[in-house]
Amino acid sequence: MGVIVLMLTACSNLTAPSMVNNPPANLMQPCPDLPVLTASTGSDVLLWSVQTVYLYRDCAARHQGLIDAIEQPE
């Protein structure tokens, strides 16, 4: 009976990757709110779209970094 208990406890040891428990702090930052377009001139739309694309790409890169950190093999 003792052998069975030892065999069962050996099967129950699951180790989680260390990155899942402690991801890098820079990857855990929330995404900023995207700016709201308040004017309708071409210049305002252009500036708004450039700023929005920059913020979106920065946030997407951090999220991809978090995914990569979690899926990283040990």
Phi and psi restraints in degrees (range 20) as a CNS / XPLOR table:
assign (resid 1 and name C) (resid 2 and name N)
       (resid 2 and name CA) (resid 2 and name C) 1.0 -62.5 20.0 2
assign (resid 2 and name N) (resid 2 and name CA)
       (resid 2 and name C) (resid 3 and name N) 1.0 -34.8 20.0 2
assign (resid 2 and name C) (resid 3 and name N)
       (resid 3 and name CA) (resid 3 and name C) 1.0 -66.6 20.0 2
assign (resid 3 and name N) (resid 3 and name CA)
       (resid 3 and name C) (resid 4 and name N) 1.0 -39.3 20.0 2
assign (resid 3 and name C) (resid 4 and name N)
       (resid 4 and name CA) (resid 4 and name C) 1.0 -64.3 20.0 2
assign (resid 4 and name N) (resid 4 and name CA)
       (resid 4 and name C) (resid 5 and name N) 1.0 -42.7 20.0 2
assign (resid 4 and name C) (resid 5 and name N)
       (resid 5 and name CA) (resid 5 and name C) 1.0 -61.7 20.0 2
assign (resid 5 and name N) (resid 5 and name CA)
       (resid 5 and name C) (resid 6 and name N) 1.0 -43.6 20.0 2
assign (resid 5 and name C) (resid 6 and name N)
       (resid 6 and name CA) (resid 6 and name C) 1.0 -64.1 20.0 2
assign (resid 6 and name N) (resid 6 and name CA)
       (resid 6 and name C) (resid 7 and name N) 1.0 -38.6 20.0 2
assign (resid 6 and name C) (resid 7 and name N)
       (resid 7 and name CA) (resid 7 and name C) 1.0 -67.0 20.0 2
assign (resid 7 and name N) (resid 7 and name CA)
       (resid 7 and name C) (resid 8 and name N) 1.0 -39.2 20.0 2
assign (resid 7 and name C) (resid 8 and name N)
       (resid 8 and name CA) (resid 8 and name C) 1.0 -69.4 20.0 2
assign (resid 8 and name N) (resid 8 and name CA)
       (resid 8 and name C) (resid 9 and name N) 1.0 -37.7 20.0 2
assign (resid 8 and name C) (resid 9 and name N)
       (resid 9 and name CA) (resid 9 and name C) 1.0 -70.8 20.0 2
assign (resid 9 and name N) (resid 9 and name CA)
       (resid 9 and name C) (resid 10 and name N) 1.0 -29.5 20.0 2
assign (resid 9 and name C) (resid 10 and name N)
       (resid 10 and name CA) (resid 10 and name C) 1.0 -66.0 20.0 2
assign (resid 10 and name N) (resid 10 and name CA)
       (resid 10 and name C) (resid 11 and name N) 1.0 -33.3 20.0 2
assign (resid 10 and name C) (resid 11 and name N)
       (resid 11 and name CA) (resid 11 and name C) 1.0 -77.5 20.0 2
assign (resid 11 and name N) (resid 11 and name CA)
       (resid 11 and name C) (resid 12 and name N) 1.0 -20.7 20.0 2
assign (resid 11 and name C) (resid 12 and name N)
       (resid 12 and name CA) (resid 12 and name C) 1.0 -90.0 20.0 2
assign (resid 12 and name N) (resid 12 and name CA)
       (resid 12 and name C) (resid 13 and name N) 1.0 -4.0 20.0 2
assign (resid 12 and name C) (resid 13 and name N)
       (resid 13 and name CA) (resid 13 and name C) 1.0 -82.6 20.0 2
assign (resid 13 and name N) (resid 13 and name CA)
       (resid 13 and name C) (resid 14 and name N) 1.0 102.8 20.0 2
assign (resid 13 and name C) (resid 14 and name N)
       (resid 14 and name CA) (resid 14 and name C) 1.0 -109.7 20.0 2
assign (resid 14 and name N) (resid 14 and name CA)
       (resid 14 and name C) (resid 15 and name N) 1.0 129.6 20.0 2
assign (resid 14 and name C) (resid 15 and name N)
       (resid 15 and name CA) (resid 15 and name C) 1.0 -107.7 20.0 2
assign (resid 15 and name N) (resid 15 and name CA)
       (resid 15 and name C) (resid 16 and name N) 1.0 129.4 20.0 2
assign (resid 15 and name C) (resid 16 and name N)
       (resid 16 and name CA) (resid 16 and name C) 1.0 -88.4 20.0 2
assign (resid 16 and name N) (resid 16 and name CA)
       (resid 16 and name C) (resid 17 and name N) 1.0 144.9 20.0 2
assign (resid 16 and name C) (resid 17 and name N)
       (resid 17 and name CA) (resid 17 and name C) 1.0 -59.5 20.0 2
assign (resid 17 and name N) (resid 17 and name CA)
       (resid 17 and name C) (resid 18 and name N) 1.0 142.7 20.0 2
assign (resid 17 and name C) (resid 18 and name N)
       (resid 18 and name CA) (resid 18 and name C) 1.0 -65.5 20.0 2
assign (resid 18 and name N) (resid 18 and name CA)
       (resid 18 and name C) (resid 19 and name N) 1.0 -29.2 20.0 2
assign (resid 18 and name C) (resid 19 and name N)
       (resid 19 and name CA) (resid 19 and name C) 1.0 -65.6 20.0 2
assign (resid 19 and name N) (resid 19 and name CA)
       (resid 19 and name C) (resid 20 and name N) 1.0 -30.8 20.0 2
assign (resid 19 and name C) (resid 20 and name N)
       (resid 20 and name CA) (resid 20 and name C) 1.0 -66.3 20.0 2
assign (resid 20 and name N) (resid 20 and name CA)
       (resid 20 and name C) (resid 21 and name N) 1.0 -39.5 20.0 2
assign (resid 20 and name C) (resid 21 and name N)
       (resid 21 and name CA) (resid 21 and name C) 1.0 -78.6 20.0 2
assign (resid 21 and name N) (resid 21 and name CA)
       (resid 21 and name C) (resid 22 and name N) 1.0 -29.7 20.0 2
assign (resid 21 and name C) (resid 22 and name N)
       (resid 22 and name CA) (resid 22 and name C) 1.0 -136.2 20.0 2
assign (resid 22 and name N) (resid 22 and name CA)
       (resid 22 and name C) (resid 23 and name N) 1.0 69.9 20.0 2
assign (resid 22 and name C) (resid 23 and name N)
       (resid 23 and name CA) (resid 23 and name C) 1.0 -69.2 20.0 2
assign (resid 23 and name N) (resid 23 and name CA)
       (resid 23 and name C) (resid 24 and name N) 1.0 156.2 20.0 2
assign (resid 23 and name C) (resid 24 and name N)
       (resid 24 and name CA) (resid 24 and name C) 1.0 -56.6 20.0 2
assign (resid 24 and name N) (resid 24 and name CA)
       (resid 24 and name C) (resid 25 and name N) 1.0 139.7 20.0 2
assign (resid 24 and name C) (resid 25 and name N)
       (resid 25 and name CA) (resid 25 and name C) 1.0 -61.1 20.0 2
assign (resid 25 and name N) (resid 25 and name CA)
       (resid 25 and name C) (resid 26 and name N) 1.0 -36.0 20.0 2
assign (resid 25 and name C) (resid 26 and name N)
       (resid 26 and name CA) (resid 26 and name C) 1.0 -67.3 20.0 2
assign (resid 26 and name N) (resid 26 and name CA)
       (resid 26 and name C) (resid 27 and name N) 1.0 -20.4 20.0 2
assign (resid 26 and name C) (resid 27 and name N)
       (resid 27 and name CA) (resid 27 and name C) 1.0 -85.6 20.0 2
assign (resid 27 and name N) (resid 27 and name CA)
       (resid 27 and name C) (resid 28 and name N) 1.0 -11.8 20.0 2
assign (resid 27 and name C) (resid 28 and name N)
       (resid 28 and name CA) (resid 28 and name C) 1.0 -96.2 20.0 2
assign (resid 28 and name N) (resid 28 and name CA)
       (resid 28 and name C) (resid 29 and name N) 1.0 8.7 20.0 2
assign (resid 28 and name C) (resid 29 and name N)
       (resid 29 and name CA) (resid 29 and name C) 1.0 -76.6 20.0 2
assign (resid 29 and name N) (resid 29 and name CA)
       (resid 29 and name C) (resid 30 and name N) 1.0 137.1 20.0 2
assign (resid 29 and name C) (resid 30 and name N)
       (resid 30 and name CA) (resid 30 and name C) 1.0 -70.9 20.0 2
assign (resid 30 and name N) (resid 30 and name CA)
       (resid 30 and name C) (resid 31 and name N) 1.0 155.1 20.0 2
assign (resid 30 and name C) (resid 31 and name N)
       (resid 31 and name CA) (resid 31 and name C) 1.0 -74.5 20.0 2
assign (resid 31 and name N) (resid 31 and name CA)
       (resid 31 and name C) (resid 32 and name N) 1.0 141.9 20.0 2
assign (resid 31 and name C) (resid 32 and name N)
       (resid 32 and name CA) (resid 32 and name C) 1.0 -72.5 20.0 2
assign (resid 32 and name N) (resid 32 and name CA)
       (resid 32 and name C) (resid 33 and name N) 1.0 158.4 20.0 2
assign (resid 32 and name C) (resid 33 and name N)
       (resid 33 and name CA) (resid 33 and name C) 1.0 -66.4 20.0 2
assign (resid 33 and name N) (resid 33 and name CA)
       (resid 33 and name C) (resid 34 and name N) 1.0 140.2 20.0 2
assign (resid 33 and name C) (resid 34 and name N)
       (resid 34 and name CA) (resid 34 and name C) 1.0 -77.2 20.0 2
assign (resid 34 and name N) (resid 34 and name CA)
       (resid 34 and name C) (resid 35 and name N) 1.0 145.3 20.0 2
assign (resid 34 and name C) (resid 35 and name N)
       (resid 35 and name CA) (resid 35 and name C) 1.0 -66.6 20.0 2
assign (resid 35 and name N) (resid 35 and name CA)
       (resid 35 and name C) (resid 36 and name N) 1.0 152.7 20.0 2
assign (resid 35 and name C) (resid 36 and name N)
       (resid 36 and name CA) (resid 36 and name C) 1.0 -98.8 20.0 2
assign (resid 36 and name N) (resid 36 and name CA)
       (resid 36 and name C) (resid 37 and name N) 1.0 133.9 20.0 2
assign (resid 36 and name C) (resid 37 and name N)
       (resid 37 and name CA) (resid 37 and name C) 1.0 -75.6 20.0 2
assign (resid 37 and name N) (resid 37 and name CA)
       (resid 37 and name C) (resid 38 and name N) 1.0 118.1 20.0 2
assign (resid 37 and name C) (resid 38 and name N)
       (resid 38 and name CA) (resid 38 and name C) 1.0 -110.3 20.0 2
assign (resid 38 and name N) (resid 38 and name CA)
       (resid 38 and name C) (resid 39 and name N) 1.0 -19.0 20.0 2
assign (resid 38 and name C) (resid 39 and name N)
       (resid 39 and name CA) (resid 39 and name C) 1.0 -116.9 20.0 2
assign (resid 39 and name N) (resid 39 and name CA)
       (resid 39 and name C) (resid 40 and name N) 1.0 169.9 20.0 2
assign (resid 39 and name C) (resid 40 and name N)
       (resid 40 and name CA) (resid 40 and name C) 1.0 -125.0 20.0 2
assign (resid 40 and name N) (resid 40 and name CA)
       (resid 40 and name C) (resid 41 and name N) 1.0 13.8 20.0 2
assign (resid 40 and name C) (resid 41 and name N)
       (resid 41 and name CA) (resid 41 and name C) 1.0 -79.0 20.0 2
assign (resid 41 and name N) (resid 41 and name CA)
       (resid 41 and name C) (resid 42 and name N) 1.0 158.9 20.0 2
assign (resid 41 and name C) (resid 42 and name N)
       (resid 42 and name CA) (resid 42 and name C) 1.0 -60.1 20.0 2
assign (resid 42 and name N) (resid 42 and name CA)
       (resid 42 and name C) (resid 43 and name N) 1.0 -39.4 20.0 2
assign (resid 42 and name C) (resid 43 and name N)
       (resid 43 and name CA) (resid 43 and name C) 1.0 -63.1 20.0 2
assign (resid 43 and name N) (resid 43 and name CA)
       (resid 43 and name C) (resid 44 and name N) 1.0 -44.5 20.0 2
assign (resid 43 and name C) (resid 44 and name N)
       (resid 44 and name CA) (resid 44 and name C) 1.0 -64.2 20.0 2
assign (resid 44 and name N) (resid 44 and name CA)
       (resid 44 and name C) (resid 45 and name N) 1.0 -41.7 20.0 2
assign (resid 44 and name C) (resid 45 and name N)
       (resid 45 and name CA) (resid 45 and name C) 1.0 -64.9 20.0 2
assign (resid 45 and name N) (resid 45 and name CA)
       (resid 45 and name C) (resid 46 and name N) 1.0 -41.8 20.0 2
assign (resid 45 and name C) (resid 46 and name N)
       (resid 46 and name CA) (resid 46 and name C) 1.0 -63.0 20.0 2
assign (resid 46 and name N) (resid 46 and name CA)
       (resid 46 and name C) (resid 47 and name N) 1.0 -48.3 20.0 2
assign (resid 46 and name C) (resid 47 and name N)
       (resid 47 and name CA) (resid 47 and name C) 1.0 -62.2 20.0 2
assign (resid 47 and name N) (resid 47 and name CA)
       (resid 47 and name C) (resid 48 and name N) 1.0 -42.2 20.0 2
assign (resid 47 and name C) (resid 48 and name N)
       (resid 48 and name CA) (resid 48 and name C) 1.0 -62.6 20.0 2
assign (resid 48 and name N) (resid 48 and name CA)
       (resid 48 and name C) (resid 49 and name N) 1.0 -44.0 20.0 2
assign (resid 48 and name C) (resid 49 and name N)
       (resid 49 and name CA) (resid 49 and name C) 1.0 -67.6 20.0 2
assign (resid 49 and name N) (resid 49 and name CA)
       (resid 49 and name C) (resid 50 and name N) 1.0 -38.7 20.0 2
assign (resid 49 and name C) (resid 50 and name N)
       (resid 50 and name CA) (resid 50 and name C) 1.0 -64.0 20.0 2
assign (resid 50 and name N) (resid 50 and name CA)
       (resid 50 and name C) (resid 51 and name N) 1.0 -44.2 20.0 2
assign (resid 50 and name C) (resid 51 and name N)
       (resid 51 and name CA) (resid 51 and name C) 1.0 -65.2 20.0 2
assign (resid 51 and name N) (resid 51 and name CA)
       (resid 51 and name C) (resid 52 and name N) 1.0 -41.4 20.0 2
assign (resid 51 and name C) (resid 52 and name N)
       (resid 52 and name CA) (resid 52 and name C) 1.0 -65.4 20.0 2
assign (resid 52 and name N) (resid 52 and name CA)
       (resid 52 and name C) (resid 53 and name N) 1.0 -43.2 20.0 2
assign (resid 52 and name C) (resid 53 and name N)
       (resid 53 and name CA) (resid 53 and name C) 1.0 -63.3 20.0 2
assign (resid 53 and name N) (resid 53 and name CA)
       (resid 53 and name C) (resid 54 and name N) 1.0 -42.7 20.0 2
assign (resid 53 and name C) (resid 54 and name N)
       (resid 54 and name CA) (resid 54 and name C) 1.0 -60.4 20.0 2
assign (resid 54 and name N) (resid 54 and name CA)
       (resid 54 and name C) (resid 55 and name N) 1.0 -48.2 20.0 2
assign (resid 54 and name C) (resid 55 and name N)
       (resid 55 and name CA) (resid 55 and name C) 1.0 -63.9 20.0 2
assign (resid 55 and name N) (resid 55 and name CA)
       (resid 55 and name C) (resid 56 and name N) 1.0 -40.6 20.0 2
assign (resid 55 and name C) (resid 56 and name N)
       (resid 56 and name CA) (resid 56 and name C) 1.0 -64.4 20.0 2
assign (resid 56 and name N) (resid 56 and name CA)
       (resid 56 and name C) (resid 57 and name N) 1.0 -45.7 20.0 2
assign (resid 56 and name C) (resid 57 and name N)
       (resid 57 and name CA) (resid 57 and name C) 1.0 -65.7 20.0 2
assign (resid 57 and name N) (resid 57 and name CA)
       (resid 57 and name C) (resid 58 and name N) 1.0 -37.7 20.0 2
assign (resid 57 and name C) (resid 58 and name N)
       (resid 58 and name CA) (resid 58 and name C) 1.0 -63.0 20.0 2
assign (resid 58 and name N) (resid 58 and name CA)
       (resid 58 and name C) (resid 59 and name N) 1.0 -44.7 20.0 2
assign (resid 58 and name C) (resid 59 and name N)
       (resid 59 and name CA) (resid 59 and name C) 1.0 -66.9 20.0 2
assign (resid 59 and name N) (resid 59 and name CA)
       (resid 59 and name C) (resid 60 and name N) 1.0 -42.4 20.0 2
assign (resid 59 and name C) (resid 60 and name N)
       (resid 60 and name CA) (resid 60 and name C) 1.0 -63.1 20.0 2
assign (resid 60 and name N) (resid 60 and name CA)
       (resid 60 and name C) (resid 61 and name N) 1.0 -38.5 20.0 2
assign (resid 60 and name C) (resid 61 and name N)
       (resid 61 and name CA) (resid 61 and name C) 1.0 -65.5 20.0 2
assign (resid 61 and name N) (resid 61 and name CA)
       (resid 61 and name C) (resid 62 and name N) 1.0 -39.6 20.0 2
assign (resid 61 and name C) (resid 62 and name N)
       (resid 62 and name CA) (resid 62 and name C) 1.0 -66.3 20.0 2
assign (resid 62 and name N) (resid 62 and name CA)
       (resid 62 and name C) (resid 63 and name N) 1.0 -41.2 20.0 2
assign (resid 62 and name C) (resid 63 and name N)
       (resid 63 and name CA) (resid 63 and name C) 1.0 -65.5 20.0 2
assign (resid 63 and name N) (resid 63 and name CA)
       (resid 63 and name C) (resid 64 and name N) 1.0 -39.1 20.0 2
assign (resid 63 and name C) (resid 64 and name N)
       (resid 64 and name CA) (resid 64 and name C) 1.0 -65.7 20.0 2
assign (resid 64 and name N) (resid 64 and name CA)
       (resid 64 and name C) (resid 65 and name N) 1.0 -37.6 20.0 2
assign (resid 64 and name C) (resid 65 and name N)
       (resid 65 and name CA) (resid 65 and name C) 1.0 -61.8 20.0 2
assign (resid 65 and name N) (resid 65 and name CA)
       (resid 65 and name C) (resid 66 and name N) 1.0 -39.0 20.0 2
assign (resid 65 and name C) (resid 66 and name N)
       (resid 66 and name CA) (resid 66 and name C) 1.0 -66.1 20.0 2
assign (resid 66 and name N) (resid 66 and name CA)
       (resid 66 and name C) (resid 67 and name N) 1.0 -42.6 20.0 2
assign (resid 66 and name C) (resid 67 and name N)
       (resid 67 and name CA) (resid 67 and name C) 1.0 -60.9 20.0 2
assign (resid 67 and name N) (resid 67 and name CA)
       (resid 67 and name C) (resid 68 and name N) 1.0 -45.8 20.0 2
assign (resid 67 and name C) (resid 68 and name N)
       (resid 68 and name CA) (resid 68 and name C) 1.0 -62.7 20.0 2
assign (resid 68 and name N) (resid 68 and name CA)
       (resid 68 and name C) (resid 69 and name N) 1.0 -38.1 20.0 2
assign (resid 68 and name C) (resid 69 and name N)
       (resid 69 and name CA) (resid 69 and name C) 1.0 -66.9 20.0 2
assign (resid 69 and name N) (resid 69 and name CA)
       (resid 69 and name C) (resid 70 and name N) 1.0 -37.6 20.0 2
assign (resid 69 and name C) (resid 70 and name N)
       (resid 70 and name CA) (resid 70 and name C) 1.0 -73.0 20.0 2
assign (resid 70 and name N) (resid 70 and name CA)
       (resid 70 and name C) (resid 71 and name N) 1.0 -39.9 20.0 2
assign (resid 70 and name C) (resid 71 and name N)
       (resid 71 and name CA) (resid 71 and name C) 1.0 -84.4 20.0 2
assign (resid 71 and name N) (resid 71 and name CA)
       (resid 71 and name C) (resid 72 and name N) 1.0 -3.1 20.0 2
assign (resid 71 and name C) (resid 72 and name N)
       (resid 72 and name CA) (resid 72 and name C) 1.0 -62.2 20.0 2
assign (resid 72 and name N) (resid 72 and name CA)
       (resid 72 and name C) (resid 73 and name N) 1.0 125.6 20.0 2
assign (resid 72 and name C) (resid 73 and name N)
       (resid 73 and name CA) (resid 73 and name C) 1.0 -71.4 20.0 2
assign (resid 73 and name N) (resid 73 and name CA)
       (resid 73 and name C) (resid 74 and name N) 1.0 147.5 20.0 2
